[in-house]
Amino acid sequence: MDHNTTYRQDRIAFLNAHASIPAVAEFAVFVAVTLTQWSERRKMRAALRHLPDHILKDIGVIKAKAETEAEKPFWRH
C-alpha cells in the first residue's frame, strides 16, 4: 500500500469516527464526491463509445443504447 492510499484511508477513518462534521467540511466532501462521480462517468462513457460490438453483446448492451449513453453529458445519470 502506498503512502497516498494510507493517507486517504486515515482521512476517511477520521471522518467516519466523528458523528458530525462542520457544515463547510460536509459541503467540501459533497463537492469532492460529485466531482469524482462526474469524472468516472465521463471516463466510462468515453470507453463505452469505443467498445466493439462483440463486447457490447457480451455485456448485454445494444449499440444504439451504448451510443445514447455515451452521448449523455457527464452530469446526467
Residue pairs with C-beta under 8 A, 6 or more apart in sequence:
15 21
15 29
21 29
38 74
38 75
39 74
41 74
41 75
42 74
45 69
45 70
45 72
45 74
46 70
48 61
48 66
48 69
48 70
49 66
49 67
49 70
51 66
53 63
56 62
56 63
56 66
